[in-house]
Amino acid sequence: MRTRRASAGRFSEFRAGLDHVEFLAASREDLDGLGRAVGRAGNRPFRVKEPGYTSNAVITFGDPDSIQLDIFWPATGQ
């Protein structure tokens, strides 16, 4: 294992700390609405991902420090 020295301040994937956060959407409609809001905030289209191997859906994006944020909707909760 090799480590790298990370500078203080902004998040770095090479330093211990928060790397990924996932939240659950209450409904598919909530997930779709959040996807539209995230797209508008970034001034670009934003797509809800629907993997072919499941009925679940998720949106993934990064915060300003590049920490990955997921909003997940489990299709079984329909």
N, CA, C and O atoms as a GROMACS GRO file, in nm:
protein
  312
    1MET      N    1   0.084  -0.117   0.000
    1MET     CA    2   0.000   0.000   0.000
    1MET      C    3   0.089   0.124   0.000
    1MET      O    4   0.189   0.131   0.071
    2ARG      N    5   0.050   0.219  -0.081
    2ARG     CA    6   0.125   0.344  -0.091
    2ARG      C    7   0.035   0.459  -0.051
    2ARG      O    8  -0.082   0.463  -0.088
    3THR      N    9   0.088   0.551   0.023
    3THR     CA   10   0.012   0.668   0.063
    3THR      C   11   0.072   0.793  -0.001
    3THR      O   12   0.190   0.797  -0.033
    4ARG      N   13  -0.011   0.892  -0.018
    4ARG     CA   14   0.034   1.021  -0.070
    4ARG      C   15   0.001   1.128   0.031
    4ARG      O   16  -0.098   1.118   0.104
    5ARG      N   17   0.081   1.227   0.036
    5ARG     CA   18   0.056   1.338   0.127
    5ARG      C   19  -0.046   1.432   0.063
    5ARG      O   20  -0.028   1.475  -0.052
    6ALA      N   21  -0.150   1.463   0.135
    6ALA     CA   22  -0.254   1.553   0.085
    6ALA      C   23  -0.241   1.686   0.157
    6ALA      O   24  -0.212   1.692   0.276
    7SER      N   25  -0.264   1.792   0.082
    7SER     CA   26  -0.258   1.924   0.144
    7SER      C   27  -0.381   1.947   0.231
    7SER      O   28  -0.487   1.889   0.207
    8ALA      N   29  -0.366   2.032   0.330
    8ALA     CA   30  -0.480   2.066   0.416
    8ALA      C   31  -0.580   2.147   0.335
    8ALA      O   32  -0.545   2.204   0.232
    9GLY      N   33  -0.703   2.151   0.380
    9GLY     CA   34  -0.804   2.231   0.310
    9GLY      C   35  -0.908   2.143   0.245
    9GLY      O   36  -0.977   2.067   0.312
   10ARG      N   37  -0.919   2.154   0.114
   10ARG     CA   38  -1.021   2.081   0.039
   10ARG      C   39  -1.009   1.931   0.055
   10ARG      O   40  -0.903   1.878   0.089
   11PHE      N   41  -1.120   1.864   0.028
   11PHE     CA   42  -1.124   1.718   0.034
   11PHE      C   43  -1.022   1.657  -0.061
   11PHE      O   44  -1.000   1.709  -0.170
   12SER      N   45  -0.961   1.549  -0.019
   12SER     CA   46  -0.871   1.472  -0.104
   12SER      C   47  -0.901   1.324  -0.085
   12SER      O   48  -0.916   1.278   0.028
   13GLU      N   49  -0.910   1.250  -0.194
   13GLU     CA   50  -0.934   1.106  -0.184
   13GLU      C   51  -0.815   1.033  -0.123
   13GLU      O   52  -0.825   0.915  -0.091
   14PHE      N   53  -0.703   1.102  -0.108
   14PHE     CA   54  -0.582   1.041  -0.052
   14PHE      C   55  -0.571   1.063   0.099
   14PHE      O   56  -0.472   1.022   0.160
   15ARG      N   57  -0.669   1.127   0.158
   15ARG     CA   58  -0.669   1.152   0.302
   15ARG      C   59  -0.793   1.086   0.362
   15ARG      O   60  -0.898   1.082   0.297
   16ALA      N   61  -0.782   1.036   0.483
   16ALA     CA   62  -0.897   0.973   0.548
   16ALA      C   63  -1.009   1.075   0.564
   16ALA      O   64  -0.985   1.192   0.594
   17GLY      N   65  -1.131   1.028   0.545
   17GLY     CA   66  -1.246   1.117   0.562
   17GLY      C   67  -1.363   1.071   0.477
   17GLY      O   68  -1.360   0.962   0.420
   18LEU      N   69  -1.463   1.153   0.468
   18LEU     CA   70  -1.584   1.123   0.395
   18LEU      C   71  -1.556   1.115   0.245
   18LEU      O   72  -1.491   1.202   0.188
   19ASP      N   73  -1.606   1.009   0.181
   19ASP     CA   74  -1.582   0.990   0.038
   19ASP      C   75  -1.712   0.973  -0.040
   19ASP      O   76  -1.716   1.006  -0.159
   20HIS      N   77  -1.817   0.924   0.023
   20HIS     CA   78  -1.938   0.889  -0.051
   20HIS      C   79  -2.057   0.891   0.044
   20HIS      O   80  -2.049   0.839   0.155
   21VAL      N   81  -2.168   0.950   0.000
   21VAL     CA   82  -2.290   0.954   0.080
   21VAL      C   83  -2.407   0.913  -0.009
   21VAL      O   84  -2.417   0.957  -0.124
   22GLU      N   85  -2.495   0.829   0.044
   22GLU     CA   86  -2.614   0.788  -0.031
   22GLU      C   87  -2.738   0.816   0.052
   22GLU      O   88  -2.742   0.790   0.172
   23PHE      N   89  -2.839   0.870  -0.015
   23PHE     CA   90  -2.968   0.897   0.046
   23PHE      C   91  -3.073   0.816  -0.027
   23PHE      O   92  -3.055   0.782  -0.144
   24LEU      N   93  -3.184   0.784   0.040
   24LEU     CA   94  -3.295   0.713  -0.023
   24LEU      C   95  -3.405   0.811  -0.058
   24LEU      O   96  -3.442   0.897   0.023
   25ALA      N   97  -3.458   0.798  -0.178
   25ALA     CA   98  -3.572   0.879  -0.221
   25ALA      C   99  -3.700   0.809  -0.174
   25ALA      O  100  -3.708   0.686  -0.176
   26ALA      N  101  -3.798   0.887  -0.132
   26ALA     CA  102  -3.924   0.831  -0.084
   26ALA      C  103  -4.007   0.772  -0.199
   26ALA      O  104  -4.084   0.678  -0.178
   27SER      N  105  -3.992   0.828  -0.320
   27SER     CA  106  -4.069   0.780  -0.434
   27SER      C  107  -3.990   0.804  -0.562
   27SER      O  108  -3.894   0.880  -0.564
   28ARG      N  109  -4.032   0.737  -0.667
   28ARG     CA  110  -3.968   0.758  -0.797
   28ARG      C  111  -3.991   0.900  -0.844
   28ARG      O  112  -3.904   0.960  -0.907
   29GLU      N  113  -4.108   0.956  -0.816
   29GLU     CA  114  -4.138   1.093  -0.855
   29GLU      C  115  -4.044   1.191  -0.786
   29GLU      O  116  -3.998   1.288  -0.846
   30ASP      N  117  -4.014   1.166  -0.658
   30ASP     CA  118  -3.917   1.249  -0.586
   30ASP      C  119  -3.779   1.241  -0.650
   30ASP      O  120  -3.711   1.343  -0.665
   31LEU      N  121  -3.739   1.121  -0.688
   31LEU     CA  122  -3.608   1.102  -0.752
   31LEU      C  123  -3.602   1.177  -0.884
   31LEU      O  124  -3.504   1.246  -0.912
   32ASP      N  125  -3.706   1.163  -0.966
   32ASP     CA  126  -3.708   1.232  -1.095
   32ASP      C  127  -3.705   1.384  -1.076
   32ASP      O  128  -3.635   1.454  -1.149
   33GLY      N  129  -3.780   1.435  -0.978
   33GLY     CA  130  -3.782   1.578  -0.952
   33GLY      C  131  -3.646   1.629  -0.906
   33GLY      O  132  -3.602   1.737  -0.946
   34LEU      N  133  -3.579   1.552  -0.822
   34LEU     CA  134  -3.447   1.591  -0.777
   34LEU      C  135  -3.348   1.589  -0.893
   34LEU      O  136  -3.260   1.675  -0.902
   35GLY      N  137  -3.361   1.490  -0.980
   35GLY     CA  138  -3.275   1.485  -1.099
   35GLY      C  139  -3.290   1.610  -1.185
   35GLY      O  140  -3.191   1.664  -1.235
   36ARG      N  141  -3.414   1.656  -1.203
   36ARG     CA  142  -3.438   1.778  -1.280
   36ARG      C  143  -3.377   1.899  -1.209
   36ARG      O  144  -3.317   1.985  -1.273
   37ALA      N  145  -3.393   1.906  -1.076
   37ALA     CA  146  -3.339   2.019  -1.000
   37ALA      C  147  -3.186   2.023  -1.005
   37ALA      O  148  -3.127   2.130  -1.019
   38VAL      N  149  -3.123   1.907  -0.994
   38VAL     CA  150  -2.977   1.901  -1.002
   38VAL      C  151  -2.931   1.945  -1.141
   38VAL      O  152  -2.832   2.016  -1.154
   39GLY      N  153  -3.002   1.901  -1.244
   39GLY     CA  154  -2.969   1.943  -1.381
   39GLY      C  155  -2.981   2.092  -1.400
   39GLY      O  156  -2.894   2.154  -1.462
   40ARG      N  157  -3.088   2.152  -1.348
   40ARG     CA  158  -3.105   2.297  -1.360
   40ARG      C  159  -2.994   2.372  -1.286
   40ARG      O  160  -2.944   2.473  -1.335
   41ALA      N  161  -2.957   2.323  -1.169
   41ALA     CA  162  -2.852   2.390  -1.090
   41ALA      C  163  -2.719   2.388  -1.162
   41ALA      O  164  -2.639   2.480  -1.150
   42GLY      N  165  -2.694   2.281  -1.238
   42GLY     CA  166  -2.569   2.270  -1.312
   42GLY      C  167  -2.580   2.317  -1.456
   42GLY      O  168  -2.483   2.309  -1.531
   43ASN      N  169  -2.699   2.366  -1.495
   43ASN     CA  170  -2.723   2.415  -1.631
   43ASN      C  171  -2.692   2.310  -1.737
   43ASN      O  172  -2.637   2.342  -1.843
   44ARG      N  173  -2.726   2.185  -1.709
   44ARG     CA  174  -2.706   2.077  -1.807
   44ARG      C  175  -2.808   1.968  -1.780
   44ARG      O  176  -2.855   1.953  -1.667
   45PRO      N  177  -2.843   1.892  -1.881
   45PRO     CA  178  -2.937   1.782  -1.859
   45PRO      C  179  -2.879   1.682  -1.759
   45PRO      O  180  -2.758   1.657  -1.759
   46PHE      N  181  -2.963   1.627  -1.675
   46PHE     CA  182  -2.918   1.529  -1.576
   46PHE      C  183  -3.008   1.408  -1.585
   46PHE      O  184  -3.130   1.421  -1.578
   47ARG      N  185  -2.949   1.291  -1.601
   47ARG     CA  186  -3.024   1.169  -1.627
   47ARG      C  187  -3.031   1.081  -1.503
   47ARG      O  188  -2.931   1.062  -1.434
   48VAL      N  189  -3.148   1.027  -1.476
   48VAL     CA  190  -3.164   0.925  -1.373
   48VAL      C  191  -3.116   0.794  -1.433
   48VAL      O  192  -3.161   0.755  -1.541
   49LYS      N  193  -3.026   0.725  -1.364
   49LYS     CA  194  -2.972   0.599  -1.416
   49LYS      C  195  -3.062   0.483  -1.373
   49LYS      O  196  -3.107   0.475  -1.259
   50GLU      N  197  -3.088   0.396  -1.469
   50GLU     CA  198  -3.168   0.275  -1.445
   50GLU      C  199  -3.090   0.156  -1.497
   50GLU      O  200  -3.102   0.122  -1.615
   51PRO      N  201  -3.009   0.091  -1.413
   51PRO     CA  202  -2.930  -0.023  -1.459
   51PRO      C  203  -3.020  -0.132  -1.519
   51PRO      O  204  -3.129  -0.157  -1.468
   52GLY      N  205  -2.975  -0.195  -1.624
   52GLY     CA  206  -3.054  -0.297  -1.693
   52GLY      C  207  -3.080  -0.422  -1.612
   52GLY      O  208  -3.171  -0.498  -1.644
   53TYR      N  209  -3.002  -0.445  -1.508
   53TYR     CA  210  -3.014  -0.567  -1.430
   53TYR      C  211  -3.110  -0.554  -1.310
   53TYR      O  212  -3.128  -0.649  -1.234
   54THR      N  213  -3.172  -0.435  -1.294
   54THR     CA  214  -3.262  -0.412  -1.181
   54THR      C  215  -3.364  -0.305  -1.217
   54THR      O  216  -3.347  -0.233  -1.315
   55SER      N  217  -3.470  -0.296  -1.140
   55SER     CA  218  -3.569  -0.190  -1.160
   55SER      C  219  -3.539  -0.066  -1.076
   55SER      O  220  -3.609   0.034  -1.087
   56ASN      N  221  -3.436  -0.072  -0.992
   56ASN     CA  222  -3.397   0.041  -0.909
   56ASN      C  223  -3.350   0.157  -0.995
   56ASN      O  224  -3.319   0.139  -1.113
   57ALA      N  225  -3.345   0.275  -0.936
   57ALA     CA  226  -3.297   0.393  -1.007
   57ALA      C  227  -3.212   0.477  -0.913
   57ALA      O  228  -3.231   0.474  -0.792
   58VAL      N  229  -3.118   0.553  -0.971
   58VAL     CA  230  -3.026   0.633  -0.889
   58VAL      C  231  -2.979   0.756  -0.968
   58VAL      O  232  -2.966   0.751  -1.090
   59ILE      N  233  -2.954   0.864  -0.897
   59ILE     CA  234  -2.880   0.975  -0.957
   59ILE      C  235  -2.752   0.990  -0.877
   59ILE      O  236  -2.751   0.973  -0.755
   60THR      N  237  -2.645   1.021  -0.946
   60THR     CA  238  -2.513   1.034  -0.885
   60THR      C  239  -2.452   1.165  -0.931
   60THR      O  240  -2.454   1.197  -1.050
   61PHE      N  241  -2.400   1.240  -0.838
   61PHE     CA  242  -2.331   1.365  -0.872
   61PHE      C  243  -2.230   1.395  -0.763
   61PHE      O  244  -2.226   1.327  -0.661
   62GLY      N  245  -2.148   1.496  -0.783
   62GLY     CA  246  -2.048   1.533  -0.685
   62GLY      C  247  -2.076   1.669  -0.626
   62GLY      O  248  -2.130   1.757  -0.693
   63ASP      N  249  -2.041   1.685  -0.499
   63ASP     CA  250  -2.055   1.817  -0.437
   63ASP      C  251  -1.934   1.902  -0.476
   63ASP      O  252  -1.846   1.852  -0.547
   64PRO      N  253  -1.925   2.026  -0.432
   64PRO     CA  254  -1.812   2.112  -0.471
   64PRO      C  255  -1.674   2.057  -0.432
   64PRO      O  256  -1.574   2.095  -0.494
   65ASP      N  257  -1.668   1.970  -0.332
   65ASP     CA  258  -1.540   1.909  -0.295
   65ASP      C  259  -1.519   1.773  -0.361
   65ASP      O  260  -1.428   1.699  -0.323
   66SER      N  261  -1.602   1.740  -0.459
   66SER     CA  262  -1.595   1.613  -0.533
   66SER      C  263  -1.629   1.491  -0.448
   66SER      O  264  -1.584   1.381  -0.478
   67ILE      N  265  -1.708   1.510  -0.344
   67ILE     CA  266  -1.757   1.396  -0.267
   67ILE      C  267  -1.880   1.343  -0.342
   67ILE      O  268  -1.972   1.418  -0.374
   68GLN      N  269  -1.879   1.213  -0.370
   68GLN     CA  270  -1.988   1.154  -0.448
   68GLN      C  271  -2.115   1.147  -0.365
   68GLN      O  272  -2.114   1.101  -0.251
   69LEU      N  273  -2.225   1.194  -0.424
   69LEU     CA  274  -2.357   1.190  -0.361
   69LEU      C  275  -2.450   1.107  -0.449
   69LEU      O  276  -2.460   1.131  -0.570
   70ASP      N  277  -2.518   1.012  -0.389
   70ASP     CA  278  -2.616   0.929  -0.461
   70ASP      C  279  -2.752   0.948  -0.396
   70ASP      O  280  -2.764   0.956  -0.274
   71ILE      N  281  -2.856   0.955  -0.480
   71ILE     CA  282  -2.993   0.949  -0.433
   71ILE      C  283  -3.049   0.822  -0.498
   71ILE      O  284  -3.057   0.811  -0.620
   72PHE      N  285  -3.088   0.727  -0.415
   72PHE     CA  286  -3.126   0.594  -0.461
   72PHE      C  287  -3.274   0.571  -0.436
   72PHE      O  288  -3.327   0.607  -0.331
   73TRP      N  289  -3.341   0.510  -0.533
   73TRP     CA  290  -3.480   0.470  -0.518
   73TRP      C  291  -3.489   0.319  -0.537
   73TRP      O  292  -3.464   0.270  -0.646
   74PRO      N  293  -3.524   0.246  -0.430
   74PRO     CA  294  -3.540   0.101  -0.444
   74PRO      C  295  -3.677   0.068  -0.503
   74PRO      O  296  -3.780   0.097  -0.441
   75ALA      N  297  -3.678   0.009  -0.619
   75ALA     CA  298  -3.805  -0.021  -0.688
   75ALA      C  299  -3.895  -0.110  -0.605
   75ALA      O  300  -4.017  -0.107  -0.624
   76THR      N  301  -3.840  -0.187  -0.516
   76THR     CA  302  -3.922  -0.274  -0.433
   76THR      C  303  -4.010  -0.195  -0.337
   76THR      O  304  -4.104  -0.249  -0.280
   77GLY      N  305  -3.978  -0.065  -0.320
   77GLY     CA  306  -4.057   0.019  -0.230
   77GLY      C  307  -4.175   0.084  -0.300
   77GLY      O  308  -4.233   0.178  -0.245
   78GLN      N  309  -4.212   0.039  -0.418
   78GLN     CA  310  -4.321   0.099  -0.496
   78GLN      C  311  -4.452   0.091  -0.422
   78GLN      O  312  -4.554   0.138  -0.473
   0.00000   0.00000   0.00000
